[in-house]
Amino acid sequence: MKLKFFIITFIYLSFFCSAQKYKIELQFNYKQPYCGGIQPSPESVAELEKDKVIDNYKFYVYRKSKCIDSVLTNNDGKIILNYKAGTYNLLEDWKHFKKTPDGSPLNEYDKTCLKKEWSKSNYKLTIITTTNFKLELVDIIIKGKCFYKYPCLIKRHLPQ
């Protein structure tokens, strides 16, 4: 009888522990690149070196190649997630909806290249526990790129 109770308790606890969710707070920042054609002033360079907050920005959360959620950063560039342990990929909306980075027509971009870009995550989040997690930048978000460096553009319009 004790053995049966122990086995049932063990199974119940194993199931409970595997389904446990962890509360994670993440901060999103980026550095604005210089996109002009002439050498920037020292003041401009100093301003570009500062971290900028990715505020009110939507990411789509994927796990095992399926979208499971969407999250929106707040005014401070933060989000709070409540997920189970595992690996998650965060993608920008243009990748999720299979569009172009700037909303322009698909014919201005190489379609084969875009298909590859759509599958690339922007961030990879690995959760082990509430205090043991890793947010890794995989592919810079569009806010961190100059418009003429968007991936897959057929004709790049360089600044003068």
C-alpha positions in Angstrom: 0.0 0.0 0.0 2.8 2.4 0.9 4.6 1.6 -2.4 1.4 2.3 -4.4 1.0 5.6 -2.6 4.6 6.5 -3.2 4.3 5.7 -6.9 1.1 7.8 -7.3 2.7 10.7 -5.4 5.8 10.5 -7.5 3.9 10.5 -10.8 1.7 13.5 -9.6 4.8 15.5 -8.5 6.6 14.7 -11.8 3.6 16.0 -13.8 3.3 19.1 -11.6 6.9 20.0 -11.9 7.0 19.5 -15.7 4.0 21.8 -16.1 5.4 24.6 -13.9 5.5 28.0 -15.4 8.2 30.5 -14.7 7.7 34.2 -14.5 10.5 36.0 -16.6 11.0 39.7 -17.1 12.8 40.7 -20.3 14.3 44.1 -21.4 14.6 45.0 -25.1 17.0 47.6 -26.3 18.8 48.4 -29.6 21.4 50.8 -30.9 20.3 53.1 -33.7 22.8 52.7 -36.6 24.1 55.8 -38.5 22.4 55.7 -41.9 23.6 58.9 -43.5 26.2 59.3 -46.3 28.6 61.7 -44.7 30.8 61.3 -41.5 28.6 62.0 -38.5 29.4 64.7 -35.9 30.9 63.6 -32.6 27.6 64.5 -30.9 25.7 62.3 -33.4 28.1 59.4 -32.7 27.7 59.8 -28.9 23.9 59.8 -29.3 24.1 56.6 -31.5 26.1 54.8 -28.8 23.2 55.1 -26.3 20.8 52.2 -25.9 17.3 52.9 -27.2 14.3 51.2 -25.8 12.2 48.9 -28.0 8.9 50.2 -26.7 5.4 49.2 -27.8 6.8 46.6 -30.1 5.1 43.3 -30.9 6.9 40.0 -31.0 5.4 36.6 -31.9 6.5 33.7 -29.7 7.2 30.4 -31.4 7.9 27.0 -29.8 8.7 24.0 -31.9 7.9 25.9 -35.1 4.4 26.9 -34.0 3.2 30.4 -32.9 2.0 30.1 -29.3 1.7 33.7 -28.3 2.3 37.4 -29.1 3.8 39.8 -26.7 4.0 43.6 -26.7 6.8 45.5 -25.0 5.7 48.3 -22.7 6.9 51.9 -22.7 10.1 50.8 -21.0 10.8 48.1 -23.5 9.9 45.3 -21.0 7.7 42.2 -21.1 6.8 39.7 -18.5 6.4 36.2 -19.7 4.9 33.2 -17.8 6.1 30.1 -19.7 7.2 26.6 -19.0 10.9 25.7 -19.1 12.1 25.3 -22.7 13.3 27.1 -25.8 11.2 29.9 -27.5 11.9 32.0 -30.6 10.7 35.6 -30.8 10.0 37.0 -34.3 9.0 40.4 -35.6 5.6 40.8 -37.1 6.9 41.1 -40.7 8.4 37.6 -40.4 5.3 36.2 -38.7 3.0 37.6 -41.4 5.4 36.8 -44.2 5.8 40.3 -45.5 8.7 42.6 -46.3 10.6 44.4 -43.6 9.3 47.9 -44.6 5.9 47.0 -45.9 6.8 47.6 -49.6 5.7 45.2 -52.3 7.2 41.7 -52.4 8.5 42.2 -56.0 11.2 44.6 -54.6 12.7 41.7 -52.7 14.2 38.3 -53.6 11.4 35.8 -52.6 13.8 32.9 -52.0 15.9 35.0 -49.7 12.7 36.3 -47.9 11.5 32.8 -47.2 14.8 32.1 -45.3 14.5 35.4 -43.4 10.9 34.7 -42.3 12.1 31.5 -40.6 15.0 33.3 -38.7 14.1 34.3 -35.1 15.1 37.6 -33.8 15.6 36.4 -30.3 16.1 32.9 -28.8 14.8 32.5 -25.2 15.9 29.5 -23.2 14.1 29.1 -19.8 15.4 26.8 -17.2 14.0 28.5 -14.1 12.8 32.0 -13.1 16.4 33.0 -12.3 18.1 30.8 -14.9 17.2 31.9 -18.4 19.0 33.3 -21.4 17.8 35.8 -24.0 20.0 35.7 -27.1 19.9 38.1 -30.0 20.0 36.0 -33.2 19.0 38.5 -35.8 18.9 42.3 -35.3 15.4 43.8 -35.4 14.5 46.1 -38.2 14.8 49.2 -35.9 18.5 48.4 -35.7 19.1 48.4 -39.4 19.4 51.1 -42.0 16.7 50.9 -44.7 19.2 50.2 -47.4 20.5 47.2 -45.5 17.2 45.4 -45.1 17.7 41.7 -46.1 16.8 40.5 -49.5 16.4 43.9 -51.2 16.9 43.4 -55.0 18.1 47.0 -55.5 19.7 48.8 -52.6 19.1 52.5 -52.5 22.2 53.8 -50.9 22.4 57.2 -49.3 24.1 60.0 -51.2 
